[in-house]
Amino acid sequence: MSRLVAGLAMLAASSGAIAQVAAPPVAAVPDSAIAHPQLWPQGRSQGLVNPATEARITALLAQMSLAEKIGQMIQADISAIQPDDLRRYPLGSILAGGSSPPLGAPDRSPAGPWIATARAFDAVARESRPGHVAIPLLIGIDAVHGNNNIVGATLFPHNIGLGATRDPGLIERIGRATAVETAAAGINWAFGPTLAVPQNDRWGRTFEGYSEDPAVVASYAGAMVKGLQGAPGKGTIQQGQVAASVKHFLGDGGTTDGIDQGDTAVDEGTLIRVHNAGYPAAIAAGTMTVMASFNSWNGVKMHGNRSLLTDVLKQRMGFQGLVVGDWNGHAQIPGCTATDCPATFNAGLDMAMAPDSWRGLFDSTLAAAQRGQIPLARIDDAVRRILRIKFGLGLFDPNRPMEADTRLIGAPEHRAIAREAVRKSMVLLKNQGVLPIRPSARVLVTGAGADSIAQQSGGWTLSWQGDGNSNADFPGATSIYQGIKAALTAGGGAAELSTDGSFASRPDVAIVVFGEKPYAEMRGDIRTLEFEAGEKEALALLQRLKRQGIPTVSVFLSGRPLWVNPELNQSDAFVAAWLPGSEGAGIADVLIGGKTDFVGTLPYSWPKTAGQFRLNAGQPGYDPLFPLGYGLSYARPGHVAALPEVAGLDASLANTSIFFARGKSPAPFRLLFDPSVAAYAVDSATTQEGANRLEWSGAGQVRIAGPVANFERESNADLNLQVVLRLDQTAGPVQLRFAGGAIDLAGMLGTGAAWQTLRIPLKCFVARGARLDSVTEPVAIAGTKGLKLTIADLRLNADPAGARCP
């Protein structure tokens, strides 16, 4: 903080007024018209306001300096702040983003380092020191399917699976268990539940939505809030409750092209009827916080939309808690940057999520307040709302009876709830008499997901995108194979695990577990609903088993319904298992023995072609393969005839991030060589002829070209370019280029012809001149005569481990 700013802050604190200096006119806040305010539901937050607490807040506000008030309105990520920073910057909150590690520990850590981190930050915030009002911190984490950042926690099915259960009581119990495991790790704020109503299944966050049906979302909203927080006005951190954050307000599931952070171009009536369906129930249940969305509504970014954040949410709908932003979401408002955005607070945001921009945003917001660009009344309202949550949650009481009780994390009773949720979430799409499997059978368990807890858990699991995980990272969990093996062993049968479908003795039946690899927002956005477009590894495995006359049961892991007609045709039974989480044994509970029947029904319509993106019940021309609410059972059998296998869309549309793999550039990308560069197919470390050896006879480039693409979101999300290569012979500089920005790899390449994996953040290329908005040749490698490199893999990657700029 500059001396001038610090001096003005002291003056404001001592005089009780804002120091006025010359200032430009207050910038207009971008907005969109609310034409029919009477159509929005009226309401009032339950349990958040009481006279005694409001009096305490008023007294506390009178003691706080302007700088301390501004600090309450800003949230930093633990990857970009240290506890000591809070002595100079009195922030009100910290968060742990999807891949942010606890202090001094790896990202994949058990509860201990997380507890220590929370205590270290909160201790500084609570210090008694001159000129400081001690106020506890709100500490937030994306506990979206259990406390999923903590090694050993119970992981529940993602919301899409819970939508299949149609069981609000189960949802409340899941919320309660999640709250307990979150509070036990020293964290008091869960960024959930997601109340999006996804209308386009290409969206990479479809699995975070309970259903395409607004009624299902509405029936779950209050239940999950009550589970996390307890009864309105009653639950506190001392009872193992945490603050909920219903998200993302508003319309995140309705973007026109199914693109994350895009534009939801719908009329006001649709916005109310579909996308706002869950919020009245959540507010009535006492939700303490609401998170603003990245998306726009009819071209206006939600983080700057006063008509929705203030006029509708706070006034018409009566929300009395705090509105928090999303990851630097304020920076997307026209005229704003990540470090300077008075408009977002004037629009109604109470706390800005400024993970790595918090320092600059604090300084600029304080200066804006001092010159009157943000009215003091708006600041006091924001801080009152923040303090209201801190008092209501019991944070001013240092007693934490459940904190550090690690027995609560992954507790047997919580795992039992998760296993029940797995059983109830499974949807039987097809069964030609092969299910249930008798307990005494010999069963081949195969497929990429058979023994992968990482794949069955999906995104937002120990890392943002859910990548980089192994079974060792999930103590106490069970893979689908482990559950099947245990059930068969108990029944006198046997299970054989095989990744490629081979077997030592002929099985009675094969269970093939396959599906989507883990992903989260942005990287999960797709262009076609065809499963494994252009690859078809699972289909080849099913066909091989079919040719051998072995009955097959497909267990499909996915975060959305996908076009799988070829796989359905090759399966005697087909189960949509969604993303079941840590308790894979729940699958065996239904498949083996038949004592437990299928009860799940589709929360989303299942597509008939790969182009049915906006396939939602009740819309004109509704023509699904399986409709919303479909689901067979042992008691309700059904026949599925042979299905057409014409996808209806170009399979190359599926690939947006893999530039080179398995010895080729997959469509729609292609390799281009200058005349001075020769390429030879060679073996990679894992695959025969899975790499290209490149040899330079003169100065030149190897380029990867493709359709016009915009990679700005990927840069903002801290994704990196991952390169797997081997340096065979050095000769001068080696440049790696992305979208025109060039990096010299000389200092990163080792010697000895060993395989290396380099991860370079896209921001590094931007700093060196990359233009990401209209890219036709994303990647190039430039060298000179004598250089010999072998390339095995080039792709965009979300795992930050080892990522660095040279």
KAUR-V247374 format. One record per backbone hydrogen bond with DSSP energy under -1.0 kcal/mol. CO is the residue of the C=O (numbers start at 1). NH is the residue of the N-H. If there is no record, write none. Layout:
co & nh
CO & NH
CO & NH
This chain:
co & nh
2 & 6
3 & 7
4 & 8
5 & 9
6 & 10
7 & 11
8 & 12
9 & 13
10 & 14
11 & 15
12 & 16
36 & 39
37 & 40
50 & 54
51 & 55
52 & 56
53 & 57
54 & 58
55 & 59
56 & 60
57 & 61
58 & 62
65 & 69
66 & 70
67 & 71
68 & 72
70 & 73
71 & 74
71 & 92
73 & 352
75 & 354
76 & 95
77 & 80
82 & 85
83 & 86
84 & 87
85 & 88
85 & 89
89 & 91
92 & 138
93 & 76
94 & 140
95 & 78
97 & 100
102 & 105
107 & 109
109 & 151
111 & 115
112 & 116
113 & 117
114 & 118
115 & 119
116 & 120
117 & 121
118 & 122
119 & 123
120 & 124
121 & 125
122 & 126
124 & 127
125 & 135
129 & 132
138 & 94
139 & 188
139 & 189
140 & 96
141 & 143
141 & 191
142 & 144
145 & 156
146 & 148
147 & 150
148 & 462
150 & 153
155 & 582
158 & 161
158 & 162
159 & 163
162 & 165
164 & 601
167 & 171
168 & 172
169 & 173
170 & 174
171 & 175
172 & 176
173 & 177
174 & 178
175 & 179
176 & 180
177 & 181
178 & 182
179 & 183
180 & 184
182 & 187
183 & 186
184 & 404
188 & 243
189 & 141
190 & 192
192 & 245
193 & 247
200 & 203
202 & 526
203 & 206
205 & 208
206 & 209
207 & 160
213 & 217
214 & 218
215 & 219
216 & 220
217 & 221
220 & 224
221 & 225
222 & 226
223 & 227
224 & 228
225 & 229
226 & 230
228 & 242
231 & 234
231 & 235
236 & 239
236 & 241
237 & 240
243 & 190
246 & 291
247 & 195
249 & 293
251 & 254
253 & 199
255 & 258
259 & 262
262 & 296
263 & 256
264 & 266
264 & 298
267 & 271
268 & 272
269 & 273
270 & 274
270 & 275
271 & 276
278 & 282
279 & 283
280 & 284
281 & 285
282 & 287
283 & 46
283 & 286
288 & 322
289 & 246
290 & 324
291 & 249
295 & 302
296 & 264
297 & 300
300 & 297
301 & 304
302 & 305
304 & 306
305 & 309
306 & 310
306 & 311
307 & 312
308 & 313
310 & 315
311 & 316
312 & 317
313 & 319
316 & 43
318 & 45
322 & 290
323 & 350
323 & 351
324 & 292
326 & 329
328 & 331
329 & 332
330 & 333
333 & 336
337 & 340
340 & 337
342 & 346
343 & 347
344 & 349
351 & 325
352 & 75
352 & 354
353 & 328
354 & 358
355 & 77
357 & 361
358 & 362
359 & 363
360 & 364
361 & 365
362 & 366
363 & 367
364 & 368
365 & 369
366 & 370
367 & 371
368 & 373
369 & 372
375 & 379
376 & 380
377 & 381
378 & 382
379 & 383
380 & 384
381 & 385
382 & 386
383 & 387
384 & 388
385 & 389
386 & 390
387 & 391
388 & 392
389 & 393
390 & 395
391 & 394
393 & 237
394 & 397
402 & 405
404 & 406
405 & 408
406 & 409
408 & 411
411 & 415
412 & 416
413 & 417
414 & 418
415 & 419
416 & 420
417 & 421
418 & 422
419 & 423
420 & 424
421 & 425
422 & 426
427 & 576
428 & 632
430 & 574
437 & 593
438 & 441
441 & 494
442 & 508
442 & 509
443 & 496
444 & 511
445 & 498
446 & 513
447 & 450
449 & 452
450 & 481
452 & 456
454 & 458
456 & 581
463 & 461
464 & 460
470 & 473
471 & 474
474 & 477
478 & 584
479 & 483
480 & 484
481 & 485
482 & 486
483 & 487
484 & 488
485 & 489
486 & 490
487 & 491
488 & 493
489 & 492
494 & 443
496 & 445
509 & 444
510 & 553
511 & 446
512 & 555
513 & 449
514 & 557
520 & 524
521 & 523
522 & 525
529 & 563
532 & 535
532 & 536
536 & 540
537 & 541
538 & 542
539 & 543
540 & 544
541 & 545
542 & 546
543 & 547
544 & 548
545 & 550
546 & 549
551 & 510
552 & 572
552 & 573
553 & 512
554 & 575
555 & 514
556 & 577
557 & 516
563 & 531
564 & 568
565 & 569
566 & 570
568 & 571
572 & 432
573 & 554
574 & 429
574 & 430
575 & 556
576 & 427
579 & 158
582 & 478
582 & 584
583 & 586
584 & 587
585 & 589
587 & 590
587 & 591
588 & 592
591 & 437
602 & 629
603 & 212
606 & 625
606 & 626
609 & 612
610 & 529
611 & 613
613 & 201
613 & 615
616 & 619
619 & 622
626 & 606
627 & 630
630 & 602
636 & 633
647 & 610
650 & 653
651 & 654
652 & 655
657 & 796
660 & 794
661 & 664
664 & 661
666 & 669
670 & 705
672 & 703
674 & 677
676 & 697
678 & 695
680 & 693
682 & 691
687 & 684
687 & 690
690 & 663
691 & 682
692 & 791
693 & 680
694 & 789
695 & 678
696 & 786
700 & 783
701 & 674
702 & 781
703 & 672
705 & 670
709 & 775
711 & 715
712 & 716
713 & 717
714 & 719
715 & 718
719 & 762
720 & 797
721 & 760
722 & 795
723 & 758
724 & 792
724 & 793
725 & 756
726 & 790
729 & 788
734 & 745
735 & 782
736 & 743
737 & 780
738 & 741
739 & 771
741 & 738
743 & 736
745 & 748
745 & 749
756 & 725
758 & 723
759 & 804
760 & 721
761 & 764
762 & 766
763 & 767
765 & 770
766 & 769
772 & 711
775 & 709
776 & 706
778 & 739
779 & 704
780 & 737
781 & 702
782 & 735
783 & 700
784 & 787
787 & 696
788 & 728
788 & 729
789 & 694
790 & 726
791 & 692
793 & 724
794 & 659
794 & 660
795 & 722
797 & 720
800 & 803
